[in-house]
Amino acid sequence: MKKFTFIFVILALLWSGRAMSQNARKANGVKHLEQQISNLQHNFNHLEKGIQDLLWYQKVGDVAYIDKVYITGPPRAVVKNPTAMGAKNPVKFWSYVFIPKNIDPSKKYPLLVFPHGGVHGDFTTYYTHIIRELMTQGYVVVAPEYRGSTGYGRSFYRLIDYGGLENGDVFAARNWMLKNYSFLDPKRVGIIGWSHGGMITLMNIFAHPKAYKVAFAGNPVSDLIARMGYMTQSYRNLYSAGYHIGKTANQDVEEYKRRSPAWNAEKLETPLLIHTNTNDADVNVLEVEHLIQALKAAHKKFEYQIYQNIPGGHSFDRIDTQKAQSIRVKIYKFIAQYLHPDNPIKTVRQLKKAAYRF
């Protein structure tokens, strides 16, 4: 009986080992397939970025000289092998440059730095009409595709540093423009952005208050700790990923505070306009309210508007509705007070002609 029991145990162990081996192979196969899908997604994103580059020329080429420059930002903060060749090299990234077609190189023009929004987003022709509006007014625009932007492959995607070194990339784009274009006025530099771009706008003026004459932050991500609370787990995973912050807000509150404008409000010195919308389903108004309260508590001078349930939600002042157009006129009037463009937009009629030709 003992002999049969022993044989049974041996057979069971063999069968179990075989099953485990099969399961391991299946798991490895699934992991391999997931990696292939991820690689394909990056390839598709790269293709889409190429299409976007072509579309820029088609959509604004009549009013702007367009270029895309390859420049450098700060080195990576954490490197697995700091002794490896190139580990401490600056990160390379692309930036769009838009220059009005009617420019006179013998004159001086204001510069607007325009960081895009989105976690792993990029600067797309979604902003066509806004770029046309800025070109008509006489602004030169640089739109940095800072680290973590989509469309440049897996490695660049995984360099994401939300609220961190991406801010240094954007500031590097500002500095590159001033060093390379003699017709820019270093005393007339502003920065604008929406959502994540609004957050980068705020973090740039907090870190470099003398470098910018004015700033506009639309629906800015303002408090990453609060944001981690009301967003989904899949969203939180973007930040706690090993190649990113590597910790949750619960594990390192101070790090998330360091990356949040609302927790850095005492650093404001630059003239600032903030917009938010109560029906924003992306950046909840509570984040921006926290920022506003923090700025007031620090006795900072700034302007803001909390819009009530404006159609369009998160995109309420960027889309093509008449309400959005009228709000953009207000934004441009605020910026023009400090940057003094040659042809400031003062009416919706002027804006429509700039953006839509008629």
Order of alpha helices (4+ residues) and beta strands (2+ residues): alpha-beta-beta-beta-alpha-beta-alpha-alpha-beta-alpha-beta-alpha-alpha-alpha-beta-alpha-beta-alpha-alpha
